[in-house]
Amino acid sequence: MPELPEVETIRLGLEKYLVGCKIIDVEIKIPRMLAGSAKQIIGAKIIGLKRIGKGLIIELDNDFVLAIHLKMTGQLIYQDSRIKGPTLSPKIGGPTLPTKYSHIIFTLDNGSFLYYNDLRQFGWVKVVRKDELMQIPFFKEMGPEPPVAKAMGGQAPLNLSKFIEILGKSNTAIKVLIMDQKKIGGIGNIYANEAYVLKKSLEYGGSSDENFVNALGQEGNYQKHALVYGREGEKCPDCNSRVQKIKLGGRGTYFCPKCQK
């Protein structure tokens, strides 16, 4: 599932291209993938992109926003005829867009397109009123997040004293706790293993361990730099102990038995 660095990478990429564009059409291939009425956003201009935890918000110049959660395999990919760059990742489902996984297609007034792809169809895209956005449980219940990137949530960023307070109110295993979005926002299984290397992951464009691609359909590179995640049996770079893997909270957990006791 895309985590804070991946969603922030997408936000930054889309912000560059989408702001100022007007939505002129919305093609919905699987009706349940879009909650709300597409009529409310057709003709609206995109004025900004924000993020709350793993959630993305596309702000419009009317009374509505698009709220998006990519879940396990969701992708948001921008394309126009002017962009020349690396070949699209095969993780989008084919060599060209749209693919069989392109369930919602937004047509913009400059001849460009925004594709919402989702292999497993677990994600959601909602058309909601701006004044009702924070009533969506996912956003309303989001805990404070590490201050590595700009977020739109109502809470102050996570700091050491707040982190200690959260720990003191729970007897849950530390990894399970920091993955709980109601306690701390934006962290999932990759960065819970990697001990908060969120800024470093942003520098490498996020992790394409599974289906993540950036706003132009290209893969991130952090997975090549992970110290323990996905490296069972390899040597720890600090002490040469072998990285182990266990199940914790139902999730595969990688750790060095010496450095991460």
SULZIHU-V620615 format. One record per backbone hydrogen bond with DSSP energy under -0.5 kcal/mol. CO is the residue of the C=O (numbers start at 0). NH is the residue of the N-H. Records with the same first field share a line. If there is no record, write none. Layout:
CO: NH + NH
This chain:
2: 6
3: 7
4: 8
5: 9
6: 10
7: 11
8: 12
9: 13
10: 14
11: 15
12: 16
13: 16 + 17
14: 18
17: 20
20: 45
21: 23 + 108
22: 42
24: 106
25: 27
26: 28 + 104
29: 32
30: 33
32: 34 + 124
34: 126
35: 37
36: 39
37: 40 + 41
40: 43
43: 22
44: 60
45: 19
47: 58
49: 56
50: 151
51: 54
53: 69
54: 51
55: 67
56: 49 + 58
57: 65
58: 46 + 47
62: 129
63: 59
64: 66 + 127
65: 57
66: 125
67: 55
68: 123
69: 73
70: 1
72: 118
74: 116
76: 114
78: 112
79: 82
88: 91
89: 92
98: 101
100: 102 + 117
102: 28 + 29
103: 115
104: 26 + 106
105: 113
106: 23 + 24
107: 110
111: 107
112: 78
113: 105
114: 76 + 116
115: 102 + 103
116: 74
123: 68
124: 34
125: 66 + 127
127: 64
128: 131 + 132
129: 132
131: 134
132: 135
135: 138 + 139
136: 140
138: 141
143: 184
144: 157
145: 147 + 148
157: 146
158: 162
159: 163
160: 164
161: 165
162: 166
163: 167
164: 168
165: 168
166: 169
172: 176
173: 177
174: 178
176: 179
178: 180
179: 182 + 183
180: 142
182: 143
184: 145
185: 3
187: 191
188: 192
189: 193
190: 195
195: 197
196: 200
197: 201
198: 202
199: 203
200: 205
201: 204
203: 220
205: 220 + 221
213: 216
214: 77
216: 88
217: 213
220: 223
221: 224 + 225
227: 230
230: 233
233: 242
235: 239
240: 235
241: 256
242: 232
243: 254
245: 247 + 252
247: 250
250: 247
252: 245
254: 243 + 256
255: 259
257: 260
